[in-house]
Amino acid sequence: MNIYQCISYLPIVVVFAILIWSQYAYVSTLLGPLNTDLNAALCILLYELIFAMFTWSYTAIIQSDPGGYDFDDGDSKSSSMFIPPINPLNPANNHWRSVSNDDLEEGEEQLICYQLKLDGSFRFCTKCDYIKPDRTHHCSTCNRCIHKMDHHCPWVNNCIGYKNQKLFLLFLIYGSLYCIYIFITTVGLVNEILNNIDLGIYTLLNGLLLPMLSGIFGLLLIIFTCMHVYYAISNQTTIESLEGRCTIRMASGKLINTKENIFNINYRYNLLQVFGEFDCISFLPITTTKANGRNFKVNDQVLDRLEKLSQCT
């Protein structure tokens, strides 16, 4: 492990240090000594439940695989990712041959690419030396291509891709809930702490810092949570949102550079792509997505609208 890899784990150490401190400050120095009634016990019990879910989701996203090919871990370059892709909208202009089902080995599938480069050719990763599926991007930090890459998050030292998007979303949701809960249940104690001269310096500092930091972190996490919930509902990623446009070759042969999101089907399907079937484990930090990360269903109505637009230009 080199120096850069050691430094990359520093944000994780900081987060766990804050979690341990907040646990100690909340239970041991605030609600414990200041409140001994049943309400305080219930507050602590609910707090521990939220703390457990937040810690579980954070640990899960750190250890998760975002989805993509990692040749250092034994992924073969003869796998289905190298089956020549096709552009389904304009087969006559494919830059690579199409293959029949008889050409595919067991478990392989034809790679279908809608997103192209500006010159109409398929997107190619020169570092990984293979054709990029739709929504795939190379992460320079992880040194691999990530399917449906959203971004690389330094706070979890991991990429966010199609496999762990649900875990990242739950991490944000439970993190927001954790901070909001601490703020609501401790902000009312500030006045009591300031007026109690018998409390020690540690209780005083914890009583002031805990609601202040939880309020600040909570506000930031709520903003990020709302943003990523919107991305999940609309079936887009942070990268796609920032790029804004993609190039598609229509059936007419024309290339169209559009800001339309061809992967946005409807909110229910989009959420199912992230969470899998909604059941009792949907909100547990366990990977349940059924997407393969390479081929994605597209919105035919959007494609028809783009086709008409290309014919008018």
C-alpha positions in Angstrom: 0.0 0.0 0.0 1.5 3.3 -1.1 1.2 6.7 0.6 -1.6 7.8 -1.7 -3.7 4.7 -0.8 -3.1 5.4 2.9 -4.2 9.0 2.5 -7.3 7.9 0.6 -8.5 6.1 3.8 -8.2 9.3 5.9 -11.8 10.5 5.2 -13.1 7.2 6.4 -11.1 7.4 9.6 -12.5 10.9 10.1 -16.1 9.7 9.6 -15.7 6.8 12.0 -14.1 9.1 14.6 -17.0 11.5 14.4 -19.5 8.6 14.7 -17.7 7.2 17.8 -17.6 10.7 19.4 -21.2 11.4 18.6 -22.2 8.1 20.1 -20.3 8.9 23.3 -21.4 12.5 23.5 -25.1 11.7 22.9 -25.5 8.7 25.2 -22.9 9.3 27.9 -22.7 13.0 28.4 -26.1 14.4 27.3 -29.2 12.3 27.4 -27.7 10.0 30.1 -26.8 12.5 32.9 -29.3 15.2 32.0 -32.3 13.0 31.6 -33.2 9.8 33.5 -36.8 9.4 32.6 -38.5 7.1 30.2 -38.5 9.6 27.3 -34.7 9.8 27.5 -34.5 6.0 27.4 -36.8 5.8 24.4 -34.7 8.5 22.7 -31.5 6.6 23.2 -33.1 3.3 22.0 -34.3 5.0 18.7 -30.9 6.7 18.4 -29.1 3.4 18.6 -31.3 1.9 15.9 -30.6 4.8 13.5 -26.9 4.7 14.5 -26.8 1.0 13.6 -28.5 1.5 10.2 -26.2 4.4 9.3 -23.0 2.6 10.4 -24.2 -0.6 8.5 -24.9 1.4 5.3 -21.6 3.3 5.6 -19.6 0.1 6.1 -21.5 -1.6 3.2 -20.8 1.2 0.7 -17.1 1.2 1.6 -16.7 -2.6 1.0 -19.1 -2.8 -2.0 -18.2 -3.4 -5.7 -19.6 -0.6 -7.8 -19.8 -2.8 -10.9 -17.3 -3.0 -13.7 -14.4 -5.0 -15.0 -11.3 -5.3 -13.0 -8.6 -7.1 -14.9 -6.2 -7.2 -11.9 -8.8 -9.4 -10.1 -8.9 -11.9 -12.9 -11.6 -10.6 -15.2 -11.0 -12.1 -18.6 -10.7 -9.9 -21.7 -12.3 -12.6 -23.7 -15.6 -12.2 -21.9 -18.8 -10.8 -23.3 -17.6 -7.2 -23.0 -15.6 -7.8 -26.2 -18.4 -9.1 -28.2 -18.7 -6.5 -31.0 -21.4 -4.0 -30.0 -24.3 -2.9 -32.2 -26.1 0.4 -32.6 -29.8 -0.7 -32.7 -31.0 2.6 -34.1 -28.9 2.4 -37.3 -27.6 -1.1 -37.9 -26.3 -0.2 -41.4 -23.9 2.3 -39.9 -22.5 0.0 -37.2 -18.7 0.3 -36.9 -18.6 -3.3 -35.7 -20.3 -6.5 -36.9 -23.3 -7.8 -35.2 -23.3 -11.4 -33.9 -26.1 -14.0 -33.8 -27.1 -15.9 -30.8 -25.2 -18.9 -32.2 -21.9 -16.9 -31.9 -22.4 -16.2 -28.2 -21.1 -18.5 -25.5 -23.2 -19.4 -22.6 -23.9 -16.4 -20.3 -22.7 -13.9 -23.0 -24.9 -11.2 -24.5 -24.7 -8.8 -27.4 -23.5 -5.4 -26.2 -25.9 -2.7 -27.4 -24.6 0.9 -27.5 -26.8 4.0 -28.0 -24.2 6.5 -26.8 -21.5 7.3 -29.3 -18.6 9.7 -29.7 -19.1 13.0 -31.5 -17.8 11.4 -34.7 -20.3 8.5 -34.5 -17.8 5.8 -33.4 -18.2 3.7 -30.3 -16.8 5.0 -27.1 -13.5 3.2 -26.4 -11.3 3.2 -23.2 -7.7 3.3 -24.2 -6.6 2.5 -20.6 -8.7 -0.7 -20.2 -8.5 -1.4 -24.0 -12.1 -2.2 -24.5 -15.3 -0.6 -25.8 -17.3 1.2 -23.2 -20.9 0.2 -22.7 -23.4 3.0 -22.3 -23.0 5.1 -19.2 -19.6 3.5 -18.5 -16.7 5.8 -17.5 -13.1 5.2 -16.5 -12.2 6.2 -12.9 -8.6 7.3 -12.7 -8.7 6.8 -8.9 -9.9 3.2 -9.0 -8.0 2.6 -12.3 -10.9 0.7 -13.9 -14.1 1.4 -15.9 -17.2 1.6 -13.8 -20.6 0.7 -15.3 -23.2 3.4 -14.9 -20.6 5.5 -13.0 -22.0 8.2 -10.9 -18.9 9.6 -9.3 -15.9 8.6 -7.1 -16.7 9.5 -3.5 -13.6 10.2 -1.3 -15.7 9.9 1.9 -16.2 6.2 1.1 -13.0 5.7 -0.9 -15.1 4.0 -3.6 -16.8 4.6 -6.9 -20.6 4.8 -7.1 -21.9 2.6 -9.9 -24.9 0.5 -10.8 -24.1 -2.2 -8.2 -23.8 0.0 -5.2 -26.1 3.0 -6.1 -28.7 1.7 -3.7 -26.1 1.4 -0.9 -25.0 5.0 -1.5 -28.5 6.3 -1.5 -29.3 4.5 1.8 -26.0 5.9 3.3 -27.2 9.4 2.5 -30.8 8.8 3.7 -29.7 7.2 7.0 -26.9 9.8 7.4 -29.5 12.6 7.0 -31.9 10.9 9.5 -29.0 10.4 12.0 -28.0 14.1 12.0 -31.6 15.4 12.0 -32.5 13.1 14.9 -29.5 14.2 17.0 -30.2 17.9 16.3 -33.9 17.7 17.2 -33.3 15.8 20.4 -30.3 17.8 21.7 -30.9 21.4 20.5 -33.4 21.8 23.4 -30.7 20.9 25.9 -28.4 23.8 25.0 -30.1 26.3 27.3 -30.2 23.8 30.2 -26.4 23.1 29.7 -25.5 26.8 29.7 -27.4 27.4 32.9 -26.1 24.4 34.8 -22.8 25.4 36.5 -22.4 21.9 37.9 -21.7 20.3 34.5 -18.1 19.6 33.6 -16.3 21.1 30.7 -16.7 18.0 28.5 -20.4 18.0 28.9 -20.5 21.7 28.1 -18.5 21.3 24.9 -20.4 18.2 23.8 -23.7 19.8 24.5 -22.8 22.8 22.3 -20.9 21.0 19.5 -23.3 18.1 19.0 -26.4 20.1 17.9 -24.3 22.5 16.0 -22.3 19.9 14.0 -25.4 17.7 13.5 -27.3 20.6 12.2 -24.6 21.6 9.7 -23.9 18.0 8.5 -27.6 17.3 8.4 -28.3 20.2 6.1 -25.5 19.2 3.7 -26.6 15.6 3.7 -30.2 16.5 3.1 -29.1 18.5 0.0 -27.1 15.6 -1.3 -29.9 13.1 -0.5 -32.5 15.1 -2.4 -30.1 15.4 -5.4 -29.4 11.7 -5.6 -33.1 10.7 -5.0 -33.9 12.9 -8.0 -31.1 11.2 -10.0 -32.6 7.7 -9.0 -36.1 8.7 -9.9 -35.1 10.2 -13.3 -32.5 7.5 -14.0 -29.5 9.6 -14.5 -26.1 10.0 -12.8 -24.0 12.9 -11.5 -21.7 12.6 -14.6 -24.7 12.6 -17.0 -26.2 15.6 -15.2 -22.9 17.5 -15.5 -22.2 16.5 -19.1 -25.8 17.4 -20.1 -25.6 16.0 -23.6 -24.9 12.7 -25.5 -24.5 11.8 -29.1 -26.8 9.3 -30.8 -27.0 8.1 -34.4 -30.6 7.9 -35.5 -32.1 5.4 -38.0 -31.8 8.1 -40.7 -28.0 7.9 -40.3 -27.8 11.4 -38.8 -25.9 12.1 -35.6 -27.8 14.1 -33.0 -26.3 15.6 -29.9 -29.1 15.8 -27.4 -29.7 16.7 -23.7 -32.6 14.2 -23.7 -32.3 11.4 -21.2 -33.1 8.3 -23.2 -32.8 6.0 -20.1 -35.6 7.7 -18.2 -38.5 5.2 -18.5 -40.7 6.1 -15.6 -40.1 6.7 -11.9 -41.2 3.2 -10.8 -39.0 1.4 -13.3 -36.1 3.7 -12.6 -36.3 2.9 -8.8 -36.7 -0.8 -9.5 -33.5 -0.6 -11.5 -31.7 0.7 -8.3 -33.5 -1.2 -5.6 -34.7 -4.3 -7.3 -38.1 -5.5 -6.3 -39.6 -3.5 -3.4 -39.8 -5.9 -0.4 -38.8 -6.1 3.3 -35.1 -5.8 2.5 -35.4 -2.9 0.1 -34.2 -0.4 2.8 -31.5 -2.6 4.2 -27.9 -1.9 2.9 -27.8 -5.1 0.8 -27.2 -5.1 -2.9 -30.5 -6.2 -4.6 -30.2 -4.6 -8.1 -30.9 -6.9 -11.0 -29.4 -4.7 -13.7 -26.3 -6.0 -15.5 -24.7 -2.5 -15.9 -24.0 -2.9 -19.6 -27.3 -2.9 -21.4 -30.0 -0.5 -20.4 -33.6 -0.2 -21.4 -34.4 3.0 -23.3 -37.4 5.2 -23.6 -38.9 4.5 -27.1 -41.0 7.7 -26.9 -37.9 9.8 -26.5 -36.2 8.0 -29.3 -39.2 8.6 -31.6 -39.1 12.3 -30.7 -35.4 12.5 -31.5 -35.9 10.7 -34.8 -38.5 13.2 -35.9 -36.2 16.0 -34.8 -33.3 14.6 -36.8 -35.5 14.5 -39.9 -36.3 18.1 -39.6 -32.7 19.2 -39.4 
